Amino acid sequence: MAPHSSIRLRPSGPDDAGPVAEALARNRAHLRPWDPHRPPDYFTARFQAERLADPSARRWLLADGTRVVGEATLSSIALGAFRNAILGYWIDAAYLNRGLATRAVEEVCRAARDELGLHRVEASTLLANAASQRVLRKCGFELFGTAPLYLHIDGEWRDHHLFQRILHNGPPNQAS
């Protein structure tokens, strides 16, 4: 993250469950149009502790001091010949239009390449999510298709644009 900003991107840890639950509860209405249906317990520290401990994903938090103001996640991480992950992210409604999503996506892609040895990162957006599409394009993602009825978001199956970023063209790590 930029040195002049008080907001830092850092890996999530077990002690983050409470602040993440608070951030998600605070942003429930803001995120509803972009998210699947969330049961009430999703917004609890207990649920978030389980989610943050899931070894199948890597999560980074945007934090303004102790206040969580966003998250970026790599999930469905595949190694071997594919070396791919799916990127998701969100930003607190009070922190929009500060370049935080762009900075987080860039840093997570760097970690995907340099720390995980991934070749490709994929992301999807609802067709109407122009802001997220701008972030992805700024970060070097290319639109490669549109998937009809791709995800169940805000109560309906919805079409999504599919984006990808090729991180490098070198051979996969032979140890994985």
Buried (B, 14 or more C-beta within 10 A) or exposed (E): BEEEBEBEBEEBEEEBBBBBBBBBEBBEEBBBEBBEEEEEEBBBBEBBBEBBEEEEBBBBBBBBEEBBBBBBBBEEBBBEEEBBBBBBBBBBEEBEEBBBBBBBBBBBBEBBBEEBBBBBBBBBBBEEBEEBBEBBEEBBBEEEEEEEEBBEBBEEEBBBBBBBBEBEEEEBEEEE
